[in-house]
Amino acid sequence: RHALLAVQSYKPTELARQLNVSLPNAWGIVKAIVDLCLELPEGKYVIARDPAKPLLRLYSVPLNTFEQEDEEGDDAKTAEAGAAAGNQ
C-alpha cells in the first residue's frame, strides 16, 4: 500500500523547462524513480531533493512516521471535549 503525503502539480512541459531537460528525459526520470520504488520492500519512504546537489535521496522511515501529529491532535481534542463535558 502506498500513500502520498503531499503533491505539488506542474504541467509536464513547465516542469521539464524548470529542470532544463527535454520532455522525454523528464518522463524517463519519473519512470526510473517509480521503477526504483516498486522494487523496494513494503514500507514508508520519503523522497527529498538535496538543495546543494543535483541529487534525490530516498529515505526509509518508520511506519508510524507522520502519524503522531494526528494522534496528538486527536488526544488534545478528546481532552478538551472531556473538560467541556465536565464543566456542564
Biopython code that builds the backbone (N, CA, C, O; Angstrom):
import numpy as np
from Bio.PDB.StructureBuilder import StructureBuilder

atoms = [
    (1, "ARG", "N", (0.841, -1.184, 0.000)),
    (1, "ARG", "CA", (0.000, 0.000, 0.000)),
    (1, "ARG", "C", (0.875, 1.234, 0.000)),
    (1, "ARG", "O", (1.881, 1.285, 0.708)),
    (2, "HIS", "N", (0.507, 2.215, -0.778)),
    (2, "HIS", "CA", (1.258, 3.464, -0.866)),
    (2, "HIS", "C", (0.335, 4.627, -0.542)),
    (2, "HIS", "O", (-0.862, 4.577, -0.823)),
    (3, "ALA", "N", (0.889, 5.660, 0.044)),
    (3, "ALA", "CA", (0.129, 6.879, 0.327)),
    (3, "ALA", "C", (1.001, 8.080, 0.010)),
    (3, "ALA", "O", (2.186, 8.102, 0.344)),
    (4, "LEU", "N", (0.423, 9.062, -0.625)),
    (4, "LEU", "CA", (1.145, 10.296, -0.915)),
    (4, "LEU", "C", (0.876, 11.285, 0.204)),
    (4, "LEU", "O", (-0.276, 11.501, 0.580)),
    (5, "LEU", "N", (1.916, 11.878, 0.733)),
    (5, "LEU", "CA", (1.768, 12.834, 1.822)),
    (5, "LEU", "C", (1.575, 14.247, 1.316)),
    (5, "LEU", "O", (0.915, 15.054, 1.970)),
    (6, "ALA", "N", (2.129, 14.551, 0.185)),
    (6, "ALA", "CA", (1.984, 15.886, -0.384)),
    (6, "ALA", "C", (2.185, 15.805, -1.889)),
    (6, "ALA", "O", (2.911, 14.942, -2.383)),
    (7, "VAL", "N", (1.550, 16.690, -2.598)),
    (7, "VAL", "CA", (1.663, 16.732, -4.047)),
    (7, "VAL", "C", (1.781, 18.186, -4.478)),
    (7, "VAL", "O", (1.056, 19.050, -3.986)),
    (8, "GLN", "N", (2.677, 18.442, -5.377)),
    (8, "GLN", "CA", (2.790, 19.757, -5.987)),
    (8, "GLN", "C", (2.659, 19.544, -7.487)),
    (8, "GLN", "O", (3.453, 18.812, -8.077)),
    (9, "SER", "N", (1.685, 20.162, -8.103)),
    (9, "SER", "CA", (1.381, 19.918, -9.512)),
    (9, "SER", "C", (2.067, 20.919, -10.433)),
    (9, "SER", "O", (2.136, 22.115, -10.151)),
    (10, "TYR", "N", (2.569, 20.389, -11.540)),
    (10, "TYR", "CA", (3.168, 21.188, -12.604)),
    (10, "TYR", "C", (2.701, 20.614, -13.929)),
    (10, "TYR", "O", (2.435, 19.416, -14.029)),
    (11, "LYS", "N", (2.600, 21.450, -14.940)),
    (11, "LYS", "CA", (2.395, 20.951, -16.291)),
    (11, "LYS", "C", (3.710, 20.297, -16.703)),
    (11, "LYS", "O", (4.778, 20.839, -16.418)),
    (12, "PRO", "N", (3.655, 19.138, -17.370)),
    (12, "PRO", "CA", (4.900, 18.446, -17.736)),
    (12, "PRO", "C", (5.890, 19.326, -18.492)),
    (12, "PRO", "O", (7.089, 19.281, -18.220)),
    (13, "THR", "N", (5.403, 20.120, -19.432)),
    (13, "THR", "CA", (6.328, 20.968, -20.199)),
    (13, "THR", "C", (6.982, 22.021, -19.308)),
    (13, "THR", "O", (8.160, 22.336, -19.474)),
    (14, "GLU", "N", (6.209, 22.568, -18.356)),
    (14, "GLU", "CA", (6.757, 23.573, -17.433)),
    (14, "GLU", "C", (7.818, 22.952, -16.522)),
    (14, "GLU", "O", (8.870, 23.547, -16.290)),
    (15, "LEU", "N", (7.534, 21.754, -16.009)),
    (15, "LEU", "CA", (8.494, 21.080, -15.133)),
    (15, "LEU", "C", (9.778, 20.747, -15.891)),
    (15, "LEU", "O", (10.875, 20.952, -15.374)),
    (16, "ALA", "N", (9.645, 20.238, -17.105)),
    (16, "ALA", "CA", (10.831, 19.913, -17.911)),
    (16, "ALA", "C", (11.663, 21.167, -18.158)),
    (16, "ALA", "O", (12.892, 21.124, -18.102)),
    (17, "ARG", "N", (10.992, 22.279, -18.430)),
    (17, "ARG", "CA", (11.712, 23.534, -18.666)),
    (17, "ARG", "C", (12.440, 23.977, -17.390)),
    (17, "ARG", "O", (13.588, 24.417, -17.461)),
    (18, "GLN", "N", (11.781, 23.865, -16.215)),
    (18, "GLN", "CA", (12.421, 24.246, -14.950)),
    (18, "GLN", "C", (13.629, 23.373, -14.640)),
    (18, "GLN", "O", (14.621, 23.848, -14.088)),
    (19, "LEU", "N", (13.541, 22.092, -14.999)),
    (19, "LEU", "CA", (14.638, 21.159, -14.735)),
    (19, "LEU", "C", (15.702, 21.197, -15.821)),
    (19, "LEU", "O", (16.753, 20.569, -15.697)),
    (20, "ASN", "N", (15.421, 21.933, -16.876)),
    (20, "ASN", "CA", (16.338, 22.056, -18.001)),
    (20, "ASN", "C", (16.614, 20.695, -18.654)),
    (20, "ASN", "O", (17.756, 20.359, -18.968)),
    (21, "VAL", "N", (15.540, 19.926, -18.851)),
    (21, "VAL", "CA", (15.630, 18.636, -19.543)),
    (21, "VAL", "C", (14.544, 18.602, -20.610)),
    (21, "VAL", "O", (13.576, 19.360, -20.556)),
    (22, "SER", "N", (14.721, 17.716, -21.572)),
    (22, "SER", "CA", (13.681, 17.553, -22.589)),
    (22, "SER", "C", (12.502, 16.801, -21.969)),
    (22, "SER", "O", (12.657, 16.124, -20.953)),
    (23, "LEU", "N", (11.335, 16.924, -22.580)),
    (23, "LEU", "CA", (10.149, 16.248, -22.063)),
    (23, "LEU", "C", (10.334, 14.726, -22.010)),
    (23, "LEU", "O", (9.970, 14.117, -21.005)),
    (24, "PRO", "N", (10.889, 14.084, -23.060)),
    (24, "PRO", "CA", (11.132, 12.635, -22.957)),
    (24, "PRO", "C", (12.092, 12.274, -21.806)),
    (24, "PRO", "O", (11.893, 11.265, -21.130)),
    (25, "ASN", "N", (13.121, 13.089, -21.585)),
    (25, "ASN", "CA", (14.034, 12.823, -20.468)),
    (25, "ASN", "C", (13.324, 12.971, -19.131)),
    (25, "ASN", "O", (13.572, 12.196, -18.208)),
    (26, "ALA", "N", (12.436, 13.967, -19.017)),
    (26, "ALA", "CA", (11.694, 14.169, -17.770)),
    (26, "ALA", "C", (10.849, 12.935, -17.453)),
    (26, "ALA", "O", (10.834, 12.467, -16.314)),
    (27, "TRP", "N", (10.138, 12.404, -18.469)),
    (27, "TRP", "CA", (9.336, 11.201, -18.243)),
    (27, "TRP", "C", (10.229, 9.994, -17.942)),
    (27, "TRP", "O", (9.836, 9.113, -17.177)),
    (28, "GLY", "N", (11.410, 9.947, -18.528)),
    (28, "GLY", "CA", (12.356, 8.874, -18.216)),
    (28, "GLY", "C", (12.801, 8.920, -16.765)),
    (28, "GLY", "O", (12.972, 7.879, -16.131)),
    (29, "ILE", "N", (12.989, 10.125, -16.237)),
    (29, "ILE", "CA", (13.370, 10.285, -14.831)),
    (29, "ILE", "C", (12.239, 9.811, -13.922)),
    (29, "ILE", "O", (12.473, 9.102, -12.943)),
    (30, "VAL", "N", (11.010, 10.210, -14.256)),
    (30, "VAL", "CA", (9.851, 9.774, -13.457)),
    (30, "VAL", "C", (9.752, 8.255, -13.479)),
    (30, "VAL", "O", (9.534, 7.634, -12.439)),
    (31, "LYS", "N", (9.911, 7.650, -14.660)),
    (31, "LYS", "CA", (9.832, 6.189, -14.771)),
    (31, "LYS", "C", (10.917, 5.515, -13.941)),
    (31, "LYS", "O", (10.658, 4.503, -13.289)),
    (32, "ALA", "N", (12.125, 6.062, -13.959)),
    (32, "ALA", "CA", (13.224, 5.476, -13.184)),
    (32, "ALA", "C", (12.922, 5.528, -11.686)),
    (32, "ALA", "O", (13.199, 4.568, -10.967)),
    (33, "ILE", "N", (12.359, 6.634, -11.214)),
    (33, "ILE", "CA", (12.022, 6.756, -9.789)),
    (33, "ILE", "C", (10.918, 5.768, -9.419)),
    (33, "ILE", "O", (11.002, 5.096, -8.391)),
    (34, "VAL", "N", (9.883, 5.680, -10.257)),
    (34, "VAL", "CA", (8.783, 4.750, -9.983)),
    (34, "VAL", "C", (9.289, 3.314, -9.998)),
    (34, "VAL", "O", (8.941, 2.535, -9.110)),
    (35, "ASP", "N", (10.099, 2.947, -10.981)),
    (35, "ASP", "CA", (10.648, 1.586, -11.043)),
    (35, "ASP", "C", (11.467, 1.269, -9.799)),
    (35, "ASP", "O", (11.369, 0.167, -9.259)),
    (36, "LEU", "N", (12.270, 2.216, -9.342)),
    (36, "LEU", "CA", (13.065, 2.020, -8.131)),
    (36, "LEU", "C", (12.155, 1.787, -6.927)),
    (36, "LEU", "O", (12.399, 0.886, -6.125)),
    (37, "CYS", "N", (11.115, 2.594, -6.803)),
    (37, "CYS", "CA", (10.199, 2.468, -5.663)),
    (37, "CYS", "C", (9.450, 1.140, -5.687)),
    (37, "CYS", "O", (9.194, 0.555, -4.635)),
    (38, "LEU", "N", (9.100, 0.664, -6.870)),
    (38, "LEU", "CA", (8.380, -0.603, -6.973)),
    (38, "LEU", "C", (9.243, -1.792, -6.564)),
    (38, "LEU", "O", (8.707, -2.834, -6.185)),
    (39, "GLU", "N", (10.554, -1.661, -6.630)),
    (39, "GLU", "CA", (11.458, -2.744, -6.240)),
    (39, "GLU", "C", (11.704, -2.786, -4.734)),
    (39, "GLU", "O", (12.229, -3.774, -4.222)),
    (40, "LEU", "N", (11.333, -1.735, -4.026)),
    (40, "LEU", "CA", (11.587, -1.657, -2.589)),
    (40, "LEU", "C", (10.593, -2.512, -1.818)),
    (40, "LEU", "O", (9.466, -2.716, -2.269)),
    (41, "PRO", "N", (11.006, -3.016, -0.652)),
    (41, "PRO", "CA", (10.050, -3.742, 0.181)),
    (41, "PRO", "C", (8.953, -2.791, 0.665)),
    (41, "PRO", "O", (9.138, -1.575, 0.710)),
    (42, "GLU", "N", (7.814, -3.372, 1.023)),
    (42, "GLU", "CA", (6.711, -2.548, 1.520)),
    (42, "GLU", "C", (7.175, -1.755, 2.732)),
    (42, "GLU", "O", (7.856, -2.290, 3.607)),
    (43, "GLY", "N", (6.814, -0.515, 2.781)),
    (43, "GLY", "CA", (7.229, 0.346, 3.878)),
    (43, "GLY", "C", (6.845, 1.772, 3.598)),
    (43, "GLY", "O", (6.041, 2.050, 2.707)),
    (44, "LYS", "N", (7.417, 2.673, 4.356)),
    (44, "LYS", "CA", (7.156, 4.098, 4.189)),
    (44, "LYS", "C", (8.472, 4.766, 3.846)),
    (44, "LYS", "O", (9.488, 4.543, 4.505)),
    (45, "TYR", "N", (8.442, 5.587, 2.809)),
    (45, "TYR", "CA", (9.647, 6.229, 2.304)),
    (45, "TYR", "C", (9.396, 7.712, 2.073)),
    (45, "TYR", "O", (8.264, 8.143, 1.857)),
    (46, "VAL", "N", (10.462, 8.470, 2.123)),
    (46, "VAL", "CA", (10.412, 9.897, 1.824)),
    (46, "VAL", "C", (11.430, 10.170, 0.725)),
    (46, "VAL", "O", (12.582, 9.746, 0.820)),
    (47, "ILE", "N", (11.005, 10.877, -0.313)),
    (47, "ILE", "CA", (11.920, 11.312, -1.368)),
    (47, "ILE", "C", (12.202, 12.784, -1.123)),
    (47, "ILE", "O", (11.276, 13.588, -1.006)),
    (48, "ALA", "N", (13.474, 13.138, -1.045)),
    (48, "ALA", "CA", (13.858, 14.530, -0.808)),
    (48, "ALA", "C", (14.950, 14.921, -1.788)),
    (48, "ALA", "O", (15.856, 14.141, -2.079)),
    (49, "ARG", "N", (14.848, 16.126, -2.284)),
    (49, "ARG", "CA", (15.873, 16.649, -3.194)),
    (49, "ARG", "C", (16.920, 17.373, -2.372)),
    (49, "ARG", "O", (16.593, 18.183, -1.504)),
    (50, "ASP", "N", (18.176, 17.079, -2.648)),
    (50, "ASP", "CA", (19.281, 17.777, -1.990)),
    (50, "ASP", "C", (19.389, 19.161, -2.622)),
    (50, "ASP", "O", (19.635, 19.262, -3.824)),
    (51, "PRO", "N", (19.209, 20.243, -1.834)),
    (51, "PRO", "CA", (19.223, 21.584, -2.426)),
    (51, "PRO", "C", (20.589, 22.019, -2.949)),
    (51, "PRO", "O", (20.667, 22.905, -3.801)),
    (52, "ALA", "N", (21.657, 21.417, -2.457)),
    (52, "ALA", "CA", (23.003, 21.837, -2.856)),
    (52, "ALA", "C", (23.575, 21.004, -4.002)),
    (52, "ALA", "O", (24.606, 21.360, -4.573)),
    (53, "LYS", "N", (22.912, 19.899, -4.340)),
    (53, "LYS", "CA", (23.435, 18.997, -5.365)),
    (53, "LYS", "C", (22.304, 18.539, -6.277)),
    (53, "LYS", "O", (21.141, 18.568, -5.874)),
    (54, "PRO", "N", (22.619, 18.123, -7.487)),
    (54, "PRO", "CA", (21.586, 17.556, -8.360)),
    (54, "PRO", "C", (21.327, 16.099, -7.957)),
    (54, "PRO", "O", (21.700, 15.167, -8.669)),
    (55, "LEU", "N", (20.685, 15.927, -6.809)),
    (55, "LEU", "CA", (20.583, 14.612, -6.194)),
    (55, "LEU", "C", (19.241, 14.447, -5.495)),
    (55, "LEU", "O", (18.787, 15.350, -4.792)),
    (56, "LEU", "N", (18.604, 13.287, -5.691)),
    (56, "LEU", "CA", (17.419, 12.915, -4.925)),
    (56, "LEU", "C", (17.839, 11.865, -3.921)),
    (56, "LEU", "O", (18.624, 10.969, -4.231)),
    (57, "ARG", "N", (17.313, 11.981, -2.719)),
    (57, "ARG", "CA", (17.594, 10.975, -1.690)),
    (57, "ARG", "C", (16.293, 10.274, -1.330)),
    (57, "ARG", "O", (15.242, 10.908, -1.245)),
    (58, "LEU", "N", (16.367, 8.976, -1.122)),
    (58, "LEU", "CA", (15.215, 8.173, -0.747)),
    (58, "LEU", "C", (15.481, 7.614, 0.641)),
    (58, "LEU", "O", (16.431, 6.858, 0.846)),
    (59, "TYR", "N", (14.639, 7.988, 1.587)),
    (59, "TYR", "CA", (14.820, 7.569, 2.973)),
    (59, "TYR", "C", (13.716, 6.601, 3.367)),
    (59, "TYR", "O", (12.545, 6.828, 3.064)),
    (60, "SER", "N", (14.091, 5.524, 4.043)),
    (60, "SER", "CA", (13.120, 4.637, 4.655)),
    (60, "SER", "C", (12.825, 5.187, 6.044)),
    (60, "SER", "O", (13.747, 5.492, 6.801)),
    (61, "VAL", "N", (11.555, 5.313, 6.378)),
    (61, "VAL", "CA", (11.172, 5.857, 7.682)),
    (61, "VAL", "C", (10.245, 4.869, 8.377)),
    (61, "VAL", "O", (9.601, 4.063, 7.705)),
    (62, "PRO", "N", (10.159, 4.910, 9.708)),
    (62, "PRO", "CA", (9.251, 4.011, 10.427)),
    (62, "PRO", "C", (7.804, 4.194, 9.958)),
    (62, "PRO", "O", (7.411, 5.283, 9.540)),
    (63, "LEU", "N", (7.028, 3.127, 10.031)),
    (63, "LEU", "CA", (5.659, 3.160, 9.530)),
    (63, "LEU", "C", (4.780, 4.194, 10.227)),
    (63, "LEU", "O", (3.842, 4.711, 9.620)),
    (64, "ASN", "N", (5.066, 4.504, 11.487)),
    (64, "ASN", "CA", (4.218, 5.462, 12.205)),
    (64, "ASN", "C", (4.669, 6.909, 12.015)),
    (64, "ASN", "O", (4.102, 7.814, 12.628)),
    (65, "THR", "N", (5.666, 7.138, 11.185)),
    (65, "THR", "CA", (6.127, 8.499, 10.915)),
    (65, "THR", "C", (4.992, 9.301, 10.288)),
    (65, "THR", "O", (4.255, 8.785, 9.447)),
    (66, "PHE", "N", (4.854, 10.536, 10.688)),
    (66, "PHE", "CA", (3.835, 11.475, 10.215)),
    (66, "PHE", "C", (2.456, 11.190, 10.787)),
    (66, "PHE", "O", (1.513, 11.921, 10.483)),
    (67, "GLU", "N", (2.306, 10.162, 11.598)),
    (67, "GLU", "CA", (1.007, 9.858, 12.191)),
    (67, "GLU", "C", (0.894, 10.387, 13.609)),
    (67, "GLU", "O", (-0.220, 10.564, 14.101)),
    (68, "GLN", "N", (2.012, 10.646, 14.285)),
    (68, "GLN", "CA", (1.980, 11.102, 15.671)),
    (68, "GLN", "C", (1.293, 12.445, 15.803)),
    (68, "GLN", "O", (0.590, 12.677, 16.787)),
    (69, "GLU", "N", (1.477, 13.337, 14.839)),
    (69, "GLU", "CA", (0.845, 14.650, 14.905)),
    (69, "GLU", "C", (-0.666, 14.501, 14.946)),
    (69, "GLU", "O", (-1.332, 15.187, 15.722)),
    (70, "ASP", "N", (-1.224, 13.611, 14.120)),
    (70, "ASP", "CA", (-2.663, 13.396, 14.104)),
    (70, "ASP", "C", (-3.135, 12.793, 15.416)),
    (70, "ASP", "O", (-4.160, 13.207, 15.958)),
    (71, "GLU", "N", (-2.389, 11.812, 15.932)),
    (71, "GLU", "CA", (-2.771, 11.172, 17.185)),
    (71, "GLU", "C", (-2.741, 12.166, 18.332)),
    (71, "GLU", "O", (-3.644, 12.173, 19.169)),
    (72, "GLU", "N", (-1.700, 13.016, 18.384)),
    (72, "GLU", "CA", (-1.610, 14.011, 19.445)),
    (72, "GLU", "C", (-2.754, 15.002, 19.326)),
    (72, "GLU", "O", (-3.326, 15.414, 20.335)),
    (73, "GLY", "N", (-3.091, 15.385, 18.112)),
    (73, "GLY", "CA", (-4.202, 16.304, 17.896)),
    (73, "GLY", "C", (-5.516, 15.686, 18.341)),
    (73, "GLY", "O", (-6.353, 16.373, 18.928)),
    (74, "ASP", "N", (-5.715, 14.381, 18.068)),
    (74, "ASP", "CA", (-6.924, 13.693, 18.494)),
    (74, "ASP", "C", (-6.992, 13.613, 20.009)),
    (74, "ASP", "O", (-8.067, 13.787, 20.585)),
    (75, "ASP", "N", (-5.852, 13.349, 20.679)),
    (75, "ASP", "CA", (-5.826, 13.287, 22.138)),
    (75, "ASP", "C", (-6.193, 14.635, 22.735)),
    (75, "ASP", "O", (-6.934, 14.704, 23.715)),
    (76, "ALA", "N", (-5.675, 15.702, 22.146)),
    (76, "ALA", "CA", (-5.970, 17.042, 22.655)),
    (76, "ALA", "C", (-7.453, 17.344, 22.486)),
    (76, "ALA", "O", (-8.060, 17.937, 23.378)),
    (77, "LYS", "N", (-8.048, 16.954, 21.371)),
    (77, "LYS", "CA", (-9.475, 17.185, 21.150)),
    (77, "LYS", "C", (-10.300, 16.384, 22.140)),
    (77, "LYS", "O", (-11.301, 16.880, 22.659)),
    (78, "THR", "N", (-9.889, 15.141, 22.410)),
    (78, "THR", "CA", (-10.599, 14.303, 23.365)),
    (78, "THR", "C", (-10.531, 14.917, 24.754)),
    (78, "THR", "O", (-11.535, 14.955, 25.464)),
    (79, "ALA", "N", (-9.350, 15.399, 25.150)),
    (79, "ALA", "CA", (-9.191, 16.017, 26.466)),
    (79, "ALA", "C", (-10.033, 17.284, 26.564)),
    (79, "ALA", "O", (-10.651, 17.532, 27.599)),
    (80, "GLU", "N", (-10.067, 18.090, 25.505)),
    (80, "GLU", "CA", (-10.872, 19.311, 25.508)),
    (80, "GLU", "C", (-12.350, 18.970, 25.607)),
    (80, "GLU", "O", (-13.090, 19.629, 26.337)),
    (81, "ALA", "N", (-12.789, 17.945, 24.879)),
    (81, "ALA", "CA", (-14.192, 17.549, 24.914)),
    (81, "ALA", "C", (-14.562, 17.039, 26.302)),
    (81, "ALA", "O", (-15.648, 17.324, 26.808)),
    (82, "GLY", "N", (-13.646, 16.276, 26.917)),
    (82, "GLY", "CA", (-13.892, 15.764, 28.267)),
    (82, "GLY", "C", (-13.984, 16.892, 29.276)),
    (82, "GLY", "O", (-14.843, 16.869, 30.157)),
    (83, "ALA", "N", (-13.109, 17.879, 29.158)),
    (83, "ALA", "CA", (-13.124, 19.023, 30.073)),
    (83, "ALA", "C", (-14.400, 19.830, 29.878)),
    (83, "ALA", "O", (-14.992, 20.295, 30.853)),
    (84, "ALA", "N", (-14.826, 20.001, 28.644)),
    (84, "ALA", "CA", (-16.046, 20.760, 28.371)),
    (84, "ALA", "C", (-17.261, 20.028, 28.921)),
    (84, "ALA", "O", (-18.177, 20.663, 29.443)),
    (85, "ALA", "N", (-17.285, 18.709, 28.812)),
    (85, "ALA", "CA", (-18.405, 17.927, 29.333)),
    (85, "ALA", "C", (-18.448, 17.997, 30.853)),
    (85, "ALA", "O", (-19.530, 17.995, 31.441)),
    (86, "GLY", "N", (-17.295, 18.058, 31.489)),
    (86, "GLY", "CA", (-17.230, 18.131, 32.952)),
    (86, "GLY", "C", (-17.655, 19.482, 33.484)),
    (86, "GLY", "O", (-18.060, 19.583, 34.642)),
    (87, "ASN", "N", (-17.575, 20.523, 32.671)),
    (87, "ASN", "CA", (-17.946, 21.873, 33.091)),
    (87, "ASN", "C", (-19.438, 22.123, 32.978)),
    (87, "ASN", "O", (-19.899, 23.189, 33.387)),
    (88, "GLN", "N", (-20.201, 21.208, 32.452)),
    (88, "GLN", "CA", (-21.647, 21.431, 32.279)),
    (88, "GLN", "C", (-22.419, 21.067, 33.501)),
    (88, "GLN", "O", (-23.644, 21.196, 33.519)),
]
sb = StructureBuilder()
sb.init_structure("model")
sb.init_model(0)
sb.init_chain("A")
sb.init_seg("    ")
for serial, (resi, resn, name, xyz) in enumerate(atoms, 1):
    if name == "N":
        sb.init_residue(resn, " ", resi, " ")
    sb.init_atom(name, np.array(xyz, "f"), 0.0, 1.0, " ", f" {name:<3s}", serial, name[0])
structure = sb.get_structure()
